[in-house]
Amino acid sequence: MIEYIGIDLGGTNIRVGAIDENENIIFEYKEPTYKEVTNGEDLYIKIEKLIKKVPNYKQAKSIGLGVPGSVDIKTKRIITSKNVSILKNFPLAENLNKEFNKPIYIENDAKVAALAEALSRKAKEKNIVCYITISTGLGGGVIINKNIYHGSNNLGGYLSRMILDGENTSDSLISGIALYNIAKEKIDENIKNTEEIFKLSKTNNIANEIVSEFKKNLVVLFLNISATINPDIIILGGGVLKSKEYFLEDVINEFRNKAHPLTKNIIIETAGHKEPGILGACLLAKTEKLAEISSN
């Protein structure tokens, strides 16, 4: 039976899903985000239609949305977003609430993915979980005692903004697009993806330098997280992790060599979910709804 509905809104695809009382995904469907979409109203209408594709959607207790960018959790509006800028300040949650007469919760997509990882599998018994996704962009989230850590204005755990070299953000140094752009400039403009860069690093000196810099910056990110957030576990996800054989062991070893004695044994694991966005959005709907019930 449908309990909670989740929307994973990406720059390429929108996924809608639902979970039952045991947190099993019992429905999932996706469509291209920008097919027949030119403005915020078009995208809102598409999201509304996708929710109505969920069998027995009226039974759901609440709906959660994971969105790319920063969110004002008081107004439930997107403040900044590269991938869905047409929804900036759009009353998405407000309109969905009117249409479906259910509580609507909206949060950054990496944070809801962090929630999916923290509430299941490898991190289920941990109190402080840090999740990092390294894909086209870099994102992250922090879960403390099974709840998303928001900070004072919901930028808590917004790891893409962390400065790693005194000037540049982790997103501009470590993300897939950062690696891709520098490889196109320095190696070959016909480079297709990050996997190619990592493979080339074994035979190409420039690619090796790019990967070495990537590893150095990832170590710095781990060191910063270990000394500030001090989590029980760091979980890594995203498309760049397909090439983990080329960098992850070296990064972990270097982190442990440089870390404070009290943090060097922080667990570092790869993600357990291939697509945590849908589950995370559903769990956002569930945890926020239950929190509201318990506070009343």
VEXMI-872174 format. One record per residue (C-alpha): residue in three letters; x, y, z; residue number from 0. Coordinates in nm, 4 decimals. Each point is the difference from the previous one (the first is absolute). Example, Ala and Ser with C-alpha at 12.3 -4.5 7.8 and 13.67 -1.06 7.14 Angstrom:
2
+-----+----------+----------+----------+-----+
!   r !        u !        v !        w !   k !
+-----+----------+----------+----------+-----+
! ALA !   1.2300 !  -0.4500 !   0.7800 !   0 !
! SER !   0.1370 !   0.3440 !  -0.0660 !   1 !
+-----+----------+----------+----------+-----+
END
This chain:
296
+-----+----------+----------+----------+-----+
!   r !        u !        v !        w !   k !
+-----+----------+----------+----------+-----+
! MET !   0.0000 !   0.0000 !   0.0000 !   0 !
! ILE !   0.1238 !   0.3496 !  -0.0904 !   1 !
! GLU !   0.1273 !   0.1896 !   0.3055 !   2 !
! TYR !   0.2219 !   0.2809 !  -0.1306 !   3 !
! ILE !   0.0809 !   0.1462 !  -0.3419 !   4 !
! GLY !   0.3356 !   0.1437 !  -0.1066 !   5 !
! ILE !   0.1133 !   0.2117 !  -0.2948 !   6 !
! ASP !   0.3653 !   0.0055 !  -0.1070 !   7 !
! LEU !   0.0277 !   0.3097 !  -0.2186 !   8 !
! GLY !   0.3147 !   0.0061 !  -0.2104 !   9 !
! GLY !   0.1301 !   0.2078 !  -0.2858 !  10 !
! THR !  -0.0332 !  -0.2999 !  -0.2331 !  11 !
! ASN !  -0.2847 !  -0.2109 !   0.1391 !  12 !
! ILE !  -0.2814 !   0.0205 !   0.2526 !  13 !
! ARG !  -0.0651 !  -0.3178 !   0.1955 !  14 !
! VAL !  -0.3120 !  -0.0650 !   0.2017 !  15 !
! GLY !  -0.0280 !  -0.2868 !   0.2457 !  16 !
! ALA !  -0.1892 !  -0.1283 !   0.2999 !  17 !
! ILE !   0.0789 !  -0.2141 !   0.3035 !  18 !
! ASP !  -0.2128 !  -0.2273 !   0.2154 !  19 !
! GLU !  -0.0085 !  -0.0214 !   0.3788 !  20 !
! ASN !   0.3265 !  -0.2006 !  -0.0029 !  21 !
! GLU !   0.1798 !   0.2635 !  -0.2073 !  22 !
! ASN !   0.0087 !  -0.2217 !  -0.3086 !  23 !
! ILE !  -0.0255 !   0.1802 !  -0.3330 !  24 !
! ILE !  -0.3188 !  -0.1347 !  -0.1557 !  25 !
! PHE !  -0.0293 !   0.2386 !  -0.2943 !  26 !
! GLU !   0.2498 !   0.1902 !  -0.2129 !  27 !
! TYR !  -0.0269 !   0.1936 !  -0.3247 !  28 !
! LYS !   0.2099 !   0.2632 !  -0.1791 !  29 !
! GLU !  -0.0245 !   0.2530 !  -0.2829 !  30 !
! PRO !   0.2430 !   0.2513 !  -0.1541 !  31 !
! THR !  -0.0145 !   0.3202 !   0.2026 !  32 !
! TYR !  -0.0108 !   0.2486 !  -0.2852 !  33 !
! LYS !  -0.2068 !  -0.1898 !  -0.2562 !  34 !
! GLU !  -0.2823 !   0.2427 !  -0.0912 !  35 !
! VAL !   0.1085 !   0.2344 !   0.2807 !  36 !
! THR !   0.0968 !   0.3641 !  -0.0525 !  37 !
! ASN !  -0.0824 !   0.1693 !   0.3324 !  38 !
! GLY !  -0.0689 !  -0.0618 !   0.3655 !  39 !
! GLU !  -0.3735 !  -0.0475 !  -0.0489 !  40 !
! ASP !   0.0628 !  -0.2695 !  -0.2637 !  41 !
! LEU !   0.2333 !  -0.1848 !   0.2332 !  42 !
! TYR !  -0.2451 !   0.0270 !   0.2877 !  43 !
! ILE !  -0.2757 !  -0.1501 !  -0.2176 !  44 !
! LYS !   0.2324 !  -0.2869 !  -0.0974 !  45 !
! ILE !   0.0765 !  -0.0748 !   0.3673 !  46 !
! GLU !  -0.3707 !   0.0073 !   0.0812 !  47 !
! LYS !  -0.0758 !  -0.2467 !  -0.2810 !  48 !
! LEU !   0.2817 !  -0.2302 !   0.1096 !  49 !
! ILE !  -0.1360 !  -0.0170 !   0.3538 !  50 !
! LYS !  -0.3375 !  -0.0987 !  -0.1406 !  51 !
! LYS !   0.1666 !  -0.2933 !  -0.1778 !  52 !
! VAL !   0.0653 !  -0.1598 !   0.3397 !  53 !
! PRO !  -0.2690 !  -0.2668 !   0.0558 !  54 !
! ASN !  -0.2326 !   0.1050 !   0.2814 !  55 !
! TYR !   0.1972 !   0.3231 !   0.0484 !  56 !
! LYS !  -0.2836 !   0.1434 !   0.2069 !  57 !
! GLN !   0.0845 !  -0.2476 !   0.2787 !  58 !
! ALA !   0.3466 !   0.1494 !   0.0541 !  59 !
! LYS !   0.0486 !   0.1805 !   0.3304 !  60 !
! SER !   0.2436 !   0.2589 !  -0.1390 !  61 !
! ILE !   0.2267 !   0.0805 !  -0.2936 !  62 !
! GLY !   0.3725 !   0.0755 !   0.0026 !  63 !
! LEU !   0.2063 !   0.1693 !  -0.2687 !  64 !
! GLY !   0.3756 !  -0.0073 !  -0.0490 !  65 !
! VAL !   0.1133 !   0.2909 !  -0.2177 !  66 !
! PRO !   0.3387 !   0.1173 !  -0.1316 !  67 !
! GLY !   0.1076 !   0.3201 !   0.1700 !  68 !
! SER !  -0.0541 !   0.1811 !   0.3270 !  69 !
! VAL !  -0.3394 !   0.0076 !   0.1700 !  70 !
! ASP !  -0.1570 !   0.2361 !   0.2508 !  71 !
! ILE !  -0.1708 !  -0.2498 !   0.2286 !  72 !
! LYS !  -0.2231 !   0.2697 !   0.1495 !  73 !
! THR !  -0.1543 !   0.1078 !  -0.3305 !  74 !
! LYS !   0.0654 !  -0.3406 !  -0.1645 !  75 !
! ARG !   0.1330 !   0.1729 !  -0.3101 !  76 !
! ILE !   0.3116 !  -0.0544 !  -0.2103 !  77 !
! ILE !   0.2406 !   0.2912 !   0.0524 !  78 !
! THR !   0.2822 !  -0.0966 !  -0.2378 !  79 !
! SER !   0.0257 !  -0.2767 !  -0.2586 !  80 !
! LYS !   0.2080 !  -0.0496 !  -0.3129 !  81 !
! ASN !  -0.2062 !  -0.2907 !  -0.1328 !  82 !
! VAL !  -0.3571 !   0.1176 !   0.0662 !  83 !
! SER !   0.0411 !   0.3757 !   0.0144 !  84 !
! ILE !  -0.3512 !   0.0404 !  -0.1477 !  85 !
! LEU !  -0.1332 !  -0.1026 !   0.3418 !  86 !
! LYS !   0.1917 !   0.2649 !   0.1942 !  87 !
! ASN !  -0.2446 !   0.1498 !   0.2530 !  88 !
! PHE !  -0.2857 !  -0.1898 !  -0.1676 !  89 !
! PRO !  -0.2728 !  -0.1032 !   0.2515 !  90 !
! LEU !   0.0493 !  -0.3681 !  -0.0794 !  91 !
! ALA !  -0.0779 !  -0.1447 !   0.3429 !  92 !
! GLU !  -0.2831 !   0.2466 !   0.0543 !  93 !
! ASN !  -0.1697 !  -0.0930 !  -0.3290 !  94 !
! LEU !   0.0440 !  -0.3731 !   0.0574 !  95 !
! ASN !  -0.1521 !   0.0345 !   0.3451 !  96 !
! LYS !  -0.3072 !   0.1683 !  -0.1488 !  97 !
! GLU !  -0.0328 !  -0.2635 !  -0.2724 !  98 !
! PHE !   0.0465 !  -0.3115 !   0.2137 !  99 !
! ASN !  -0.1011 !   0.1254 !   0.3452 ! 100 !
! LYS !   0.3012 !  -0.1720 !   0.1583 ! 101 !
! PRO !   0.3108 !   0.1228 !   0.1808 ! 102 !
! ILE !   0.2764 !   0.0797 !  -0.2507 ! 103 !
! TYR !   0.3669 !  -0.0005 !   0.0995 ! 104 !
! ILE !   0.2821 !   0.1262 !  -0.2203 ! 105 !
! GLU !   0.3743 !  -0.0311 !   0.0496 ! 106 !
! ASN !   0.3306 !  -0.0033 !  -0.1871 ! 107 !
! ASP !   0.0403 !  -0.3226 !  -0.1996 ! 108 !
! ALA !   0.3378 !  -0.0950 !   0.1501 ! 109 !
! LYS !  -0.1434 !   0.0394 !   0.3505 ! 110 !
! VAL !  -0.2908 !  -0.2331 !  -0.0720 ! 111 !
! ALA !   0.2438 !  -0.2492 !  -0.1553 ! 112 !
! ALA !   0.1995 !   0.0268 !   0.3238 ! 113 !
! LEU !  -0.3168 !  -0.0837 !   0.1899 ! 114 !
! ALA !  -0.0501 !  -0.3148 !  -0.2104 ! 115 !
! GLU !   0.3529 !  -0.1152 !   0.0750 ! 116 !
! ALA !  -0.0165 !   0.0885 !   0.3699 ! 117 !
! LEU !  -0.3261 !  -0.1826 !   0.0669 ! 118 !
! SER !   0.0944 !  -0.3259 !  -0.1651 ! 119 !
! ARG !   0.2795 !  -0.2454 !  -0.0608 ! 120 !
! LYS !   0.3560 !   0.0958 !   0.0937 ! 121 !
! ALA !  -0.0748 !   0.3074 !   0.2108 ! 122 !
! LYS !  -0.3223 !  -0.1044 !   0.1716 ! 123 !
! GLU !   0.1576 !  -0.0343 !   0.3439 ! 124 !
! LYS !   0.2118 !   0.3166 !  -0.0245 ! 125 !
! ASN !  -0.0952 !   0.3283 !   0.1693 ! 126 !
! ILE !   0.1854 !   0.2461 !  -0.2236 ! 127 !
! VAL !   0.0100 !  -0.0769 !  -0.3712 ! 128 !
! CYS !   0.1624 !   0.2128 !  -0.2688 ! 129 !
! TYR !  -0.0935 !  -0.0733 !  -0.3606 ! 130 !
! ILE !   0.1921 !   0.1303 !  -0.3016 ! 131 !
! THR !  -0.1122 !  -0.0463 !  -0.3583 ! 132 !
! ILE !   0.2569 !   0.0640 !  -0.2727 ! 133 !
! SER !  -0.1733 !   0.0004 !  -0.3346 ! 134 !
! THR !  -0.0448 !   0.2819 !  -0.2528 ! 135 !
! GLY !   0.0102 !   0.2261 !   0.3057 ! 136 !
! LEU !   0.1030 !  -0.0620 !   0.3588 ! 137 !
! GLY !  -0.2625 !  -0.0040 !   0.2715 ! 138 !
! GLY !  -0.0440 !  -0.1271 !   0.3489 ! 139 !
! GLY !  -0.1961 !  -0.0127 !   0.3176 ! 140 !
! VAL !   0.0338 !  -0.0746 !   0.3696 ! 141 !
! ILE !  -0.2417 !  -0.2161 !   0.1967 ! 142 !
! ILE !   0.0076 !   0.0223 !   0.3798 ! 143 !
! ASN !  -0.2041 !  -0.2468 !   0.2039 ! 144 !
! LYS !  -0.2010 !  -0.0951 !  -0.3140 ! 145 !
! ASN !  -0.0898 !   0.3622 !  -0.0814 ! 146 !
! ILE !   0.1336 !   0.2338 !  -0.2669 ! 147 !
! TYR !   0.2322 !   0.2610 !   0.1494 ! 148 !
! HIS !  -0.1206 !   0.3362 !  -0.1327 ! 149 !
! GLY !   0.2222 !   0.2548 !   0.1737 ! 150 !
! SER !  -0.1380 !   0.3460 !   0.0743 ! 151 !
! ASN !  -0.1271 !   0.0641 !  -0.3537 ! 152 !
! ASN !   0.0106 !  -0.3443 !  -0.1648 ! 153 !
! LEU !   0.3564 !   0.0239 !  -0.1306 ! 154 !
! GLY !   0.1216 !  -0.2465 !   0.2609 ! 155 !
! GLY !   0.1807 !  -0.2856 !  -0.1722 ! 156 !
! TYR !   0.0024 !   0.1860 !  -0.3332 ! 157 !
! LEU !   0.3369 !  -0.1518 !  -0.0843 ! 158 !
! SER !   0.0209 !   0.1328 !  -0.3551 ! 159 !
! ARG !   0.0819 !   0.3443 !   0.1445 ! 160 !
! MET !   0.2908 !  -0.1169 !   0.2171 ! 161 !
! ILE !   0.3263 !   0.1770 !  -0.0956 ! 162 !
! LEU !   0.2867 !  -0.2461 !  -0.0521 ! 163 !
! ASP !   0.2987 !   0.2027 !  -0.1204 ! 164 !
! GLY !  -0.0540 !   0.3407 !   0.1536 ! 165 !
! GLU !  -0.2044 !   0.1172 !  -0.2967 ! 166 !
! ASN !  -0.1991 !  -0.2661 !  -0.1873 ! 167 !
! THR !  -0.2984 !  -0.2079 !   0.1057 ! 168 !
! SER !  -0.0132 !  -0.3776 !   0.0102 ! 169 !
! ASP !  -0.2534 !   0.0068 !  -0.2834 ! 170 !
! SER !   0.2365 !   0.1965 !  -0.2246 ! 171 !
! LEU !   0.2941 !  -0.2299 !   0.0785 ! 172 !
! ILE !  -0.1352 !  -0.3528 !   0.0475 ! 173 !
! SER !  -0.3264 !  -0.0281 !  -0.1959 ! 174 !
! GLY !  -0.0277 !  -0.2019 !  -0.3184 ! 175 !
! ILE !  -0.0508 !   0.3112 !  -0.2106 ! 176 !
! ALA !   0.3135 !   0.1574 !   0.1511 ! 177 !
! LEU !   0.2084 !  -0.3057 !  -0.0940 ! 178 !
! TYR !  -0.1608 !  -0.0168 !  -0.3427 ! 179 !
! ASN !   0.0619 !   0.3666 !  -0.0829 ! 180 !
! ILE !   0.3645 !   0.0008 !   0.1028 ! 181 !
! ALA !   0.0649 !  -0.3248 !  -0.1912 ! 182 !
! LYS !  -0.1600 !   0.1429 !  -0.3142 ! 183 !
! GLU !   0.2209 !   0.3060 !   0.0293 ! 184 !
! LYS !   0.3286 !  -0.1732 !   0.0830 ! 185 !
! ILE !  -0.0265 !  -0.3419 !  -0.1669 ! 186 !
! ASP !  -0.2558 !  -0.0323 !  -0.2780 ! 187 !
! GLU !  -0.3235 !   0.1861 !  -0.0724 ! 188 !
! ASN !  -0.1504 !  -0.3338 !  -0.1048 ! 189 !
! ILE !   0.0195 !  -0.1444 !   0.3528 ! 190 !
! LYS !  -0.3413 !  -0.1602 !   0.0579 ! 191 !
! ASN !  -0.0287 !  -0.0484 !   0.3775 ! 192 !
! THR !   0.1851 !  -0.0223 !   0.3302 ! 193 !
! GLU !   0.0489 !  -0.3763 !  -0.0310 ! 194 !
! GLU !   0.2196 !   0.0654 !  -0.3035 ! 195 !
! ILE !   0.2097 !   0.2472 !   0.1995 ! 196 !
! PHE !   0.0664 !  -0.2501 !   0.2780 ! 197 !
! LYS !   0.0941 !  -0.2720 !  -0.2497 ! 198 !
! LEU !   0.2347 !   0.2378 !  -0.1809 ! 199 !
! SER !   0.1710 !   0.0844 !   0.3297 ! 200 !
! LYS !   0.1872 !  -0.3301 !  -0.0215 ! 201 !
! THR !   0.1740 !   0.0951 !  -0.3254 ! 202 !
! ASN !  -0.0398 !   0.3749 !  -0.0481 ! 203 !
! ASN !   0.2055 !   0.2373 !   0.2167 ! 204 !
! ILE !  -0.2489 !   0.2880 !  -0.0204 ! 205 !
! ALA !  -0.2920 !  -0.2262 !   0.0915 ! 206 !
! ASN !   0.2078 !  -0.1348 !   0.2870 ! 207 !
! GLU !   0.0586 !   0.3557 !   0.1252 ! 208 !
! ILE !  -0.3739 !   0.0763 !  -0.0215 ! 209 !
! VAL !  -0.0879 !  -0.3138 !   0.1964 ! 210 !
! SER !   0.2752 !   0.0680 !   0.2552 ! 211 !
! GLU !  -0.1421 !   0.3489 !   0.0607 ! 212 !
! PHE !  -0.3494 !  -0.1485 !   0.0288 ! 213 !
! LYS !   0.1215 !  -0.2460 !   0.2639 ! 214 !
! LYS !   0.1818 !   0.2732 !   0.1938 ! 215 !
! ASN !  -0.3133 !   0.2162 !   0.0099 ! 216 !
! LEU !  -0.2193 !  -0.2920 !   0.1035 ! 217 !
! VAL !   0.2373 !  -0.0713 !   0.2893 ! 218 !
! VAL !  -0.0306 !   0.3651 !   0.1080 ! 219 !
! LEU !  -0.3797 !  -0.0285 !  -0.0139 ! 220 !
! PHE !   0.0110 !  -0.3090 !   0.2217 ! 221 !
! LEU !   0.2353 !   0.1733 !   0.2443 ! 222 !
! ASN !  -0.2274 !   0.3046 !   0.0221 ! 223 !
! ILE !  -0.3076 !  -0.2159 !   0.0552 ! 224 !
! SER !   0.1741 !  -0.2131 !   0.2620 ! 225 !
! ALA !   0.1070 !   0.3056 !   0.2012 ! 226 !
! THR !  -0.3253 !   0.1980 !  -0.0269 ! 227 !
! ILE !  -0.2904 !  -0.2410 !  -0.0326 ! 228 !
! ASN !   0.1939 !  -0.2900 !   0.1555 ! 229 !
! PRO !  -0.2407 !  -0.2679 !  -0.1294 ! 230 !
! ASP !  -0.0102 !  -0.3690 !   0.0829 ! 231 !
! ILE !   0.0022 !  -0.0832 !  -0.3692 ! 232 !
! ILE !   0.0572 !   0.1700 !  -0.3358 ! 233 !
! ILE !  -0.1946 !  -0.1535 !  -0.2879 ! 234 !
! LEU !   0.0983 !   0.0671 !  -0.3604 ! 235 !
! GLY !  -0.2359 !  -0.0209 !  -0.2954 ! 236 !
! GLY !  -0.0410 !   0.1370 !  -0.3520 ! 237 !
! GLY !   0.1199 !  -0.0864 !  -0.3483 ! 238 !
! VAL !   0.3683 !   0.0817 !   0.0580 ! 239 !
! LEU !   0.0089 !  -0.2897 !   0.2473 ! 240 !
! LYS !  -0.0251 !  -0.2367 !  -0.2984 ! 241 !
! SER !   0.3748 !   0.0646 !  -0.0288 ! 242 !
! LYS !   0.0754 !  -0.0461 !   0.3704 ! 243 !
! GLU !   0.2621 !  -0.2660 !  -0.0744 ! 244 !
! TYR !   0.2225 !   0.2808 !  -0.1310 ! 245 !
! PHE !  -0.0099 !   0.2241 !   0.3056 ! 246 !
! LEU !  -0.1989 !  -0.1032 !   0.3053 ! 247 !
! GLU !   0.2495 !  -0.2248 !   0.1775 ! 248 !
! ASP !   0.2759 !   0.2595 !  -0.0408 ! 249 !
! VAL !  -0.2274 !   0.2773 !   0.1284 ! 250 !
! ILE !  -0.1058 !  -0.1971 !   0.3078 ! 251 !
! ASN !   0.3597 !  -0.0939 !   0.0826 ! 252 !
! GLU !   0.1192 !   0.3608 !  -0.0352 ! 253 !
! PHE !  -0.2913 !   0.1227 !   0.2110 ! 254 !
! ARG !   0.0874 !  -0.2437 !   0.2787 ! 255 !
! ASN !   0.3654 !   0.1083 !  -0.0131 ! 256 !
! LYS !  -0.0896 !   0.3680 !   0.0421 ! 257 !
! ALA !  -0.3117 !  -0.0114 !   0.2192 ! 258 !
! HIS !  -0.0109 !   0.0831 !   0.3698 ! 259 !
! PRO !   0.0473 !  -0.3179 !   0.2096 ! 260 !
! LEU !  -0.3621 !   0.0209 !   0.1169 ! 261 !
! THR !  -0.1377 !   0.0185 !  -0.3547 ! 262 !
! LYS !   0.2285 !  -0.2196 !  -0.2081 ! 263 !
! ASN !  -0.2211 !  -0.3065 !   0.0503 ! 264 !
! ILE !  -0.3199 !   0.1598 !  -0.1283 ! 265 !
! ILE !  -0.1709 !  -0.2578 !  -0.2194 ! 266 !
! ILE !   0.0069 !   0.0838 !  -0.3717 ! 267 !
! GLU !  -0.2352 !  -0.2055 !  -0.2168 ! 268 !
! THR !  -0.1571 !   0.0145 !  -0.3437 ! 269 !
! ALA !  -0.3750 !   0.0502 !  -0.0292 ! 270 !
! GLY !  -0.2381 !  -0.2915 !   0.0344 ! 271 !
! HIS !  -0.2667 !   0.1417 !  -0.2318 ! 272 !
! LYS !   0.0504 !   0.0473 !  -0.3730 ! 273 !
! GLU !  -0.2813 !   0.2591 !  -0.0160 ! 274 !
! PRO !  -0.0569 !   0.1316 !   0.3552 ! 275 !
! GLY !  -0.1995 !   0.3051 !  -0.1112 ! 276 !
! ILE !  -0.3421 !  -0.1644 !  -0.0229 ! 277 !
! LEU !   0.0330 !  -0.1875 !   0.3289 ! 278 !
! GLY !   0.1410 !   0.3114 !   0.1666 ! 279 !
! ALA !  -0.2904 !   0.2162 !  -0.1170 ! 280 !
! CYS !  -0.2484 !  -0.2575 !   0.1296 ! 281 !
! LEU !   0.1841 !  -0.0192 !   0.3320 ! 282 !
! LEU !   0.0019 !   0.3802 !   0.0194 ! 283 !
! ALA !  -0.3797 !  -0.0120 !  -0.0286 ! 284 !
! LYS !  -0.0150 !  -0.2643 !   0.2730 ! 285 !
! THR !   0.2471 !   0.1448 !   0.2519 ! 286 !
! GLU !  -0.1327 !   0.3546 !  -0.0268 ! 287 !
! LYS !  -0.3604 !  -0.1154 !   0.0297 ! 288 !
! LEU !   0.0781 !  -0.2130 !   0.3071 ! 289 !
! ALA !   0.1970 !   0.2889 !   0.1542 ! 290 !
! GLU !  -0.2996 !   0.2295 !  -0.0393 ! 291 !
! ILE !  -0.2305 !  -0.2576 !   0.1579 ! 292 !
! SER !   0.2310 !  -0.0496 !   0.2986 ! 293 !
! SER !   0.0347 !   0.3745 !   0.0572 ! 294 !
! ASN !  -0.3769 !   0.0550 !   0.0143 ! 295 !
+-----+----------+----------+----------+-----+
END
